[in-house]
Amino acid sequence: MLARSTDLHIVATDGCFDSNGNFITGPEPDPKELEDAFRWEVLKLLKDAGKINDLVIENMMVGITAASTYIAELLSTPLIKKGWRD
């Protein structure tokens, strides 16, 4: 049985090479800043797709868990037309 996973895995460098070939480590990102930016981009994509509205976005940005359940339900339900659930 397949289960939904809410994990996000990425491959990212932690620095770069200078003109002499030396590896320079970059600053460690703040996970909270990355989380907020990622959340905002996902919510923006869902709004553009007609899956959520501004009220849901507002609730998600303040951390209301009922909104995330609502979004999960919308995403798992096929839509007949924009804004209508099957």
Residue, then its C-alpha position, 0 to 999 in steps of 0.5 A: m500500500l502506498a502512503r503519502s509522504t510529507d518529506l522533502h529531500i533536496v541535494a544542494t551544495d554548501g559552498c562553491f569553488d573560487s578561481n584558484g579551485n579552493f572550496i569555500t563553504g557558504p553560510e548555513p541557511d536558517p531552516k525557518e526561512l527556507e520553510d516559510a519561502f517554500r510554503w509560500e511558493v507551494l501555496k501560490l502554485l495551489k492558488d494559481a491552479g484554483k485549488i485554494n483561495d486567499l482565506v486558506i493561504e492566510n490560515m496556512m501562513v499562521g499555522i492552522t492545521a485544519a487548512s492543511t487537511y482541507i488542502a490535502e483533501l482537495l489535492s486527493t480529489p479529482l476536479i470536474k472543473k476549476g473550483w468544483r470537487d467531484 
